[in-house]
Amino acid sequence: MFDREPMMDSSALSQEKRPILPKRKIEVTITTVVNRIEGEIYIFENRLLDSLNSGSEMFMAVTNAKVYPLDKGPVAFNPDATSTSGENAFLYQREFLVVNKQYIVTISGTVPKLGRPLL
């Protein structure tokens, strides 16, 4: 009845040549509607803004992430927090964190090797 194309097996997919995209690591501070996140992201384009606006991805991967409260109040429940007074105390730390782009209020970044703000 219907002609179907044969399905490719997973070994054929792994043998296909995929382009290697150059990417840069950027240290970022992200403010969401509820938290502030400090960590690193990898972008494929030259500009952070282009990376945020391109594609249909709803989420952004952040590595070496520390999540801080916006109100800077005491965070007594976190034994890993750097301060019990609330200053510089983080809620939690993760090697990998996924952030929904819809909840990002502000984002700023610096290129680690250059140590200057990203344009």
PyMOL commands that set and color helices and strands:
alter all, ss='L'
color gray80, all
select helices_A, chain A and resi 10-15+48-53+101-103
alter helices_A, ss='H'
color red, helices_A
select strands_A, chain A and resi 24-32+35-43+59-69+92-100+104-111+116-117
alter strands_A, ss='S'
color yellow, strands_A
deselect
rebuild
show_as cartoon
